[in-house]
Amino acid sequence: MKAVEVADRVYRLSANIENGDLFEGIWPIPEGVSLNAYLVKGEKTALIDLVRDWDNAPSKIRDQLDSISVDFSDIDYLVLNHLEPDHTGWLADLRQKNPEMEIISTAKGVDLAKAFFDVEEKIRAVKTGESLDLGGGKVLGFYEIPNVHWPETMATFEYSTGVLFSCDAFGAFGSVGEAVFDDQLSSEEYDLFEREALRYYSNIVSSFSVFVQRAIKKLEDLDIKIIAPSHGIIWRERPTQIVEAYSRYASYLKGPAEPEITVVFGSMYGNTQKVVNRVVQGIRSQKVPVHVHQVPNENVSYVLASAWRSAGLVLGMPTYEYKMFPPMAQVIDMFERKHVQNKKVFRFGSFGWSGGAQKETDEMTAKLKWDFIDPVEWQGAPSDEDLGKAYEQAVQLAQDVKSLAE
Ligand code: FEO
């Protein structure tokens, strides 16, 4: 694989991770994920972000450097926008190959380089507005964008080409093949990237949505021509598209999100499933898009993506030993951690022997600013009357969700 020229003397070096590992040890990436680093050549040479030793990523980067006749020892500066090990794990090895290279990061990044890699020499902290002149017309500017994704994160901007190296910001899951730029994707590839960008956002960034909005505001005065993130494709034809997508995703924190409904349910013996079928009919009767996820069969990563963009949620669960069905508790716990807030919600389920699921739902969701409509509960198997009530509530929820969008 060869380095890809992004702009005049700016190159992308990338490794796809496709070995079946989980991202961050949690999130499935069946479509892979790319780790992107970038090389800027002035009179001096800067490498922006790195990779970890994962699925042969370092040797893939070396091959791409070879393709532009650059050796690791030619790198004068290593800019670390973000210290999470997917972008820095190979730092100590690179330092060994090139002890003279100077590392540039934020003050908190400098602390983390010491904490993770015991690196504390030839490393320098920069602040927003500072720049690094590489000579030959290439100047890098630094912009702190804390908490997108960690507190130390910054973005780097190359002034002569208008390339923004945004690290996690504007990233997506999904390996990148021959089509590296937004204008090279087929419509199927584009749809996949859009889905994987939302899943990445909801899994990795959603907790920091307020900071995403601040970062977008902070960067809006830059004359950005190309957005080059550390995961996913490069946006050169329509860089505003991914910025607008991220801005929209961030807005879902306070709601309303899209006029759609996500149904999440667990069913032990098929009784909850029966009600799900009626609920889905009720939602569809109002022509509101509905996404249905059964847990634990489906990974919470996908439930999160769907729930994040939906204004309405339906939770279906049996009571299990005086509490809610445990896989649903895991989902709601993840919703709480990832700030899935400000939703219209309908819950239904059996109350077992003496109830419990509703009480636990109320306790677990107290901080999420959810607006519940009346639940439907029954004992044992749902009667026709129970099914009818659930249908009516689903219709009500769908109408409420539609009215939020008006
Ligand atoms: Fe891609 Fe937060 O690291």
Residues whose N, C-alpha, C, O or C-beta is under 5 A from the ligand:
A	BS01	FEO	E84 D86 H149 D168
